Amino acid sequence: MTENKFSKKVVRWIITLNALFVVAVLVLYWHTGSEPATLIASWFAFTTGELWALAGIKREETRKGGSNDEGVH
């Protein structure tokens, strides 16, 4: 699997997990009337950090002229 396909899978996975997290928090709020504000902030800080790290890796690869396994398909 090339790095580009892996990156796209990671991004899709994080978006899916964020959507599932939002649904879970809404269900929790509906049942309890309580909002887990710290958990929400921590979750989105974590996923945003992961996406920024992935973007940084991709930016460095682009700056250096592509990924290491260029031409491998």
PyMOL commands that place a pseudoatom at each C-alpha (Angstrom):
pseudoatom trace, name=CA, resn=MET, resi=1, chain=A, elem=C, hetatm=0, pos=[0.000, 0.000, 0.000]
pseudoatom trace, name=CA, resn=THR, resi=2, chain=A, elem=C, hetatm=0, pos=[1.431, 3.339, -0.948]
pseudoatom trace, name=CA, resn=GLU, resi=3, chain=A, elem=C, hetatm=0, pos=[1.733, 6.172, 1.504]
pseudoatom trace, name=CA, resn=ASN, resi=4, chain=A, elem=C, hetatm=0, pos=[-0.943, 8.176, -0.303]
pseudoatom trace, name=CA, resn=LYS, resi=5, chain=A, elem=C, hetatm=0, pos=[-3.521, 5.385, 0.021]
pseudoatom trace, name=CA, resn=PHE, resi=6, chain=A, elem=C, hetatm=0, pos=[-2.579, 4.943, 3.681]
pseudoatom trace, name=CA, resn=SER, resi=7, chain=A, elem=C, hetatm=0, pos=[-3.023, 8.675, 4.328]
pseudoatom trace, name=CA, resn=LYS, resi=8, chain=A, elem=C, hetatm=0, pos=[-6.436, 8.669, 2.700]
pseudoatom trace, name=CA, resn=LYS, resi=9, chain=A, elem=C, hetatm=0, pos=[-7.484, 5.673, 4.810]
pseudoatom trace, name=CA, resn=VAL, resi=10, chain=A, elem=C, hetatm=0, pos=[-6.321, 7.405, 7.989]
pseudoatom trace, name=CA, resn=VAL, resi=11, chain=A, elem=C, hetatm=0, pos=[-8.268, 10.554, 7.113]
pseudoatom trace, name=CA, resn=ARG, resi=12, chain=A, elem=C, hetatm=0, pos=[-11.410, 8.543, 6.308]
pseudoatom trace, name=CA, resn=TRP, resi=13, chain=A, elem=C, hetatm=0, pos=[-11.016, 6.558, 9.527]
pseudoatom trace, name=CA, resn=ILE, resi=14, chain=A, elem=C, hetatm=0, pos=[-10.671, 9.716, 11.651]
pseudoatom trace, name=CA, resn=ILE, resi=15, chain=A, elem=C, hetatm=0, pos=[-13.726, 11.314, 10.008]
pseudoatom trace, name=CA, resn=THR, resi=16, chain=A, elem=C, hetatm=0, pos=[-15.728, 8.131, 10.629]
pseudoatom trace, name=CA, resn=LEU, resi=17, chain=A, elem=C, hetatm=0, pos=[-14.589, 7.933, 14.255]
pseudoatom trace, name=CA, resn=ASN, resi=18, chain=A, elem=C, hetatm=0, pos=[-15.453, 11.613, 14.783]
pseudoatom trace, name=CA, resn=ALA, resi=19, chain=A, elem=C, hetatm=0, pos=[-18.958, 11.046, 13.381]
pseudoatom trace, name=CA, resn=LEU, resi=20, chain=A, elem=C, hetatm=0, pos=[-19.460, 7.994, 15.618]
pseudoatom trace, name=CA, resn=PHE, resi=21, chain=A, elem=C, hetatm=0, pos=[-18.167, 9.953, 18.603]
pseudoatom trace, name=CA, resn=VAL, resi=22, chain=A, elem=C, hetatm=0, pos=[-20.634, 12.781, 17.933]
pseudoatom trace, name=CA, resn=VAL, resi=23, chain=A, elem=C, hetatm=0, pos=[-23.526, 10.307, 17.723]
pseudoatom trace, name=CA, resn=ALA, resi=24, chain=A, elem=C, hetatm=0, pos=[-22.412, 8.632, 20.964]
pseudoatom trace, name=CA, resn=VAL, resi=25, chain=A, elem=C, hetatm=0, pos=[-22.156, 11.993, 22.758]
pseudoatom trace, name=CA, resn=LEU, resi=26, chain=A, elem=C, hetatm=0, pos=[-25.599, 13.053, 21.507]
pseudoatom trace, name=CA, resn=VAL, resi=27, chain=A, elem=C, hetatm=0, pos=[-27.129, 9.780, 22.733]
pseudoatom trace, name=CA, resn=LEU, resi=28, chain=A, elem=C, hetatm=0, pos=[-25.362, 10.175, 26.081]
pseudoatom trace, name=CA, resn=TYR, resi=29, chain=A, elem=C, hetatm=0, pos=[-26.594, 13.758, 26.387]
pseudoatom trace, name=CA, resn=TRP, resi=30, chain=A, elem=C, hetatm=0, pos=[-30.140, 12.733, 25.467]
pseudoatom trace, name=CA, resn=HIS, resi=31, chain=A, elem=C, hetatm=0, pos=[-30.163, 10.004, 28.142]
pseudoatom trace, name=CA, resn=THR, resi=32, chain=A, elem=C, hetatm=0, pos=[-28.404, 11.850, 30.957]
pseudoatom trace, name=CA, resn=GLY, resi=33, chain=A, elem=C, hetatm=0, pos=[-28.770, 15.554, 30.168]
pseudoatom trace, name=CA, resn=SER, resi=34, chain=A, elem=C, hetatm=0, pos=[-25.066, 15.895, 30.920]
pseudoatom trace, name=CA, resn=GLU, resi=35, chain=A, elem=C, hetatm=0, pos=[-22.396, 16.993, 28.461]
pseudoatom trace, name=CA, resn=PRO, resi=36, chain=A, elem=C, hetatm=0, pos=[-18.877, 15.508, 28.815]
pseudoatom trace, name=CA, resn=ALA, resi=37, chain=A, elem=C, hetatm=0, pos=[-17.148, 18.757, 27.825]
pseudoatom trace, name=CA, resn=THR, resi=38, chain=A, elem=C, hetatm=0, pos=[-13.629, 17.682, 28.786]
pseudoatom trace, name=CA, resn=LEU, resi=39, chain=A, elem=C, hetatm=0, pos=[-13.941, 14.409, 26.882]
pseudoatom trace, name=CA, resn=ILE, resi=40, chain=A, elem=C, hetatm=0, pos=[-15.257, 16.227, 23.814]
pseudoatom trace, name=CA, resn=ALA, resi=41, chain=A, elem=C, hetatm=0, pos=[-12.416, 18.758, 23.873]
pseudoatom trace, name=CA, resn=SER, resi=42, chain=A, elem=C, hetatm=0, pos=[-9.816, 16.036, 24.408]
pseudoatom trace, name=CA, resn=TRP, resi=43, chain=A, elem=C, hetatm=0, pos=[-11.177, 13.822, 21.637]
pseudoatom trace, name=CA, resn=PHE, resi=44, chain=A, elem=C, hetatm=0, pos=[-11.208, 16.564, 19.015]
pseudoatom trace, name=CA, resn=ALA, resi=45, chain=A, elem=C, hetatm=0, pos=[-7.795, 17.848, 20.133]
pseudoatom trace, name=CA, resn=PHE, resi=46, chain=A, elem=C, hetatm=0, pos=[-6.409, 14.328, 19.666]
pseudoatom trace, name=CA, resn=THR, resi=47, chain=A, elem=C, hetatm=0, pos=[-7.933, 13.748, 16.226]
pseudoatom trace, name=CA, resn=THR, resi=48, chain=A, elem=C, hetatm=0, pos=[-6.960, 17.232, 15.041]
pseudoatom trace, name=CA, resn=GLY, resi=49, chain=A, elem=C, hetatm=0, pos=[-3.410, 16.624, 16.236]
pseudoatom trace, name=CA, resn=GLU, resi=50, chain=A, elem=C, hetatm=0, pos=[-3.268, 13.357, 14.313]
pseudoatom trace, name=CA, resn=LEU, resi=51, chain=A, elem=C, hetatm=0, pos=[-4.463, 15.057, 11.141]
pseudoatom trace, name=CA, resn=TRP, resi=52, chain=A, elem=C, hetatm=0, pos=[-1.928, 17.881, 11.566]
pseudoatom trace, name=CA, resn=ALA, resi=53, chain=A, elem=C, hetatm=0, pos=[0.859, 15.337, 12.083]
pseudoatom trace, name=CA, resn=LEU, resi=54, chain=A, elem=C, hetatm=0, pos=[-0.178, 13.476, 8.935]
pseudoatom trace, name=CA, resn=ALA, resi=55, chain=A, elem=C, hetatm=0, pos=[-0.294, 16.757, 7.015]
pseudoatom trace, name=CA, resn=GLY, resi=56, chain=A, elem=C, hetatm=0, pos=[3.203, 17.594, 8.265]
pseudoatom trace, name=CA, resn=ILE, resi=57, chain=A, elem=C, hetatm=0, pos=[4.529, 14.261, 7.052]
pseudoatom trace, name=CA, resn=LYS, resi=58, chain=A, elem=C, hetatm=0, pos=[2.924, 14.754, 3.644]
pseudoatom trace, name=CA, resn=ARG, resi=59, chain=A, elem=C, hetatm=0, pos=[4.258, 18.326, 3.444]
pseudoatom trace, name=CA, resn=GLU, resi=60, chain=A, elem=C, hetatm=0, pos=[7.812, 17.117, 4.147]
pseudoatom trace, name=CA, resn=GLU, resi=61, chain=A, elem=C, hetatm=0, pos=[7.506, 14.366, 1.543]
pseudoatom trace, name=CA, resn=THR, resi=62, chain=A, elem=C, hetatm=0, pos=[6.339, 16.910, -1.009]
pseudoatom trace, name=CA, resn=ARG, resi=63, chain=A, elem=C, hetatm=0, pos=[9.121, 19.316, -0.091]
pseudoatom trace, name=CA, resn=LYS, resi=64, chain=A, elem=C, hetatm=0, pos=[11.763, 16.569, -0.433]
pseudoatom trace, name=CA, resn=GLY, resi=65, chain=A, elem=C, hetatm=0, pos=[10.412, 15.432, -3.791]
pseudoatom trace, name=CA, resn=GLY, resi=66, chain=A, elem=C, hetatm=0, pos=[7.913, 12.663, -3.092]
pseudoatom trace, name=CA, resn=SER, resi=67, chain=A, elem=C, hetatm=0, pos=[7.574, 9.559, -0.968]
pseudoatom trace, name=CA, resn=ASN, resi=68, chain=A, elem=C, hetatm=0, pos=[10.269, 6.935, -0.531]
pseudoatom trace, name=CA, resn=ASP, resi=69, chain=A, elem=C, hetatm=0, pos=[8.379, 4.231, -2.442]
pseudoatom trace, name=CA, resn=GLU, resi=70, chain=A, elem=C, hetatm=0, pos=[7.713, 6.268, -5.567]
pseudoatom trace, name=CA, resn=GLY, resi=71, chain=A, elem=C, hetatm=0, pos=[7.235, 4.010, -8.556]
pseudoatom trace, name=CA, resn=VAL, resi=72, chain=A, elem=C, hetatm=0, pos=[6.208, 1.037, -6.434]
pseudoatom trace, name=CA, resn=HIS, resi=73, chain=A, elem=C, hetatm=0, pos=[2.648, 0.101, -7.266]
for i in range(1, 73): cmd.bond("trace and resi %d" % i, "trace and resi %d" % (i + 1))
show_as sticks, trace
zoom trace
